[in-house]
């Protein structure tokens, strides 16, 4: 049985995919506030990039972090990039490595590749060619 909540969530996800961000925010924000990690991640993306609204770095970071802390791999990857690029937060390569590691351990190839490069270059982590090889291998390289 499909509930009104299911319809609203699906409407929000569909609006996001269709790039109708004003509508997506309308439907997804209540789910983000109720703790849905996927909704939190997408709300963060919209706020981070000013999609359908004014860019809000503080709120973008807040929503990305709560989704990442719930174990949402793509949000963990996104939070890693926020720290790596200094987008919405101060640049912090050690924190970036932490979040990329969590996502990489869940099998996210993009995080595995980024982590491999970090170990290869000694960027935010101690340079470690063996760990770089390990993560490149996990990512399918």
N, C-alpha and C positions, 0 to 999 in steps of 0.2 A: 504494500500500500504506500503510495506516495503522499507525503505530508506537505503542508504549505512551506515548511522549513526546507524540505528537499527541493521544492520548486524554486524557492528564493535563492538557495545556494547554487543550484544549477544555472539559474538566470544570471547570477553574479559571475560565475566562471565563464559562461558563454559570452557575456558582455566583455569580460577581460580579453578573451581570445579574439573577439571581434573588434578590439581596440575602442570600445565604447566605455571609456574609463569613468565618466561621471556616473553612469548607471552601475558599472561594476563596483565602484566604491559604495554606492547606495545599498547594494545588496550584500556585499562582502564584509563591510565594517561591523555590522552586528555579530557576524560569525567570528570575526577576529576578536571582538570584545568578549565573546563567550569561550574563547580559548582554542578555536580551530586553527591549527598551525598552517594549513594550506592557505586559508583566508588571510592569516597574519602575514604570510610571505608575500602574497599578491598585493595586499594593502601597502606593505613596505615598498615594493617595487614602484607602485604608483606615486607614493610620496617622495621617494628617492629621485624619481625622474620627472616630477611635476606633470604627471599624466592625468589630465582632466581636472587638475587643481594646481595650486601654487606648491612648488617644491618645499618640503619641510624635512630638513635633515634630522632634527631631533626625533620626530615621530617615525621617520623611516628607520632609523637605527633601533628605536624602541621595539617596533613591530618585528624587525628582522631578528633581533636578539631573542625575543620571547619565542618565536617560531624555532629558532636554532636550538634554544635550550630544551625544547620539547623533542629534539632529535630529528627535526625535519632536515634531511640531508641537503636539499637545494638551498634552504635558508642558511645552513652552516657554511656552505660554499659562498653564498652571497655575503655573509658576515665576514668571512675570510677576505673577500675582495674589498669590502669596505675598509678593513684594517690595512690591507696591502696598498690600496690606492690613496688612503687618507680621505675617503669619500664619506661624509656624514660623521666621521670620527677622526681623531688624530691618528696619523699613520703609526702602526705598531706591528712590525713584522713578526714578532714572537706570538702576538695574539692571532695574527693571520695564520701562522703555521698551526696553532692550536685548533682553529676552526676548520682549516683544510684537512687536518689529520682526522678529525671526527667524521667529516663527510667522506673522506677517502676510505676510511674503515667501513663505511656503509656501501662501498663499491662505486662511488661517483667518480667516473673516469676523469672528468675535468679537474677535480680536486687532486686525484692521484697524479695527474700530469703536472699540475702547478706545484705540488709538494715535491715531486721529483726534481723539477727545475730549481726549487729553493735549496734542496740538499746538494744538487750539482754545483750551484753557485755559492753556497754558504750564505744565503740571504734570509736572515731571520732565524736560522738554525745553524748549527755547526756543520761545516762542509763535510759531506759523507758520501763518497762515490758509491758505496755498497747500498746505502739506503736509496740513493737516487736510482740505481739500477732496479732495486726492488719495486719502487713505485712506478717506474716506467713500465716494468714487466706487468704489474697489476693492471695498468691502464691499457695494455695491449700493444706496447711498442717493443 
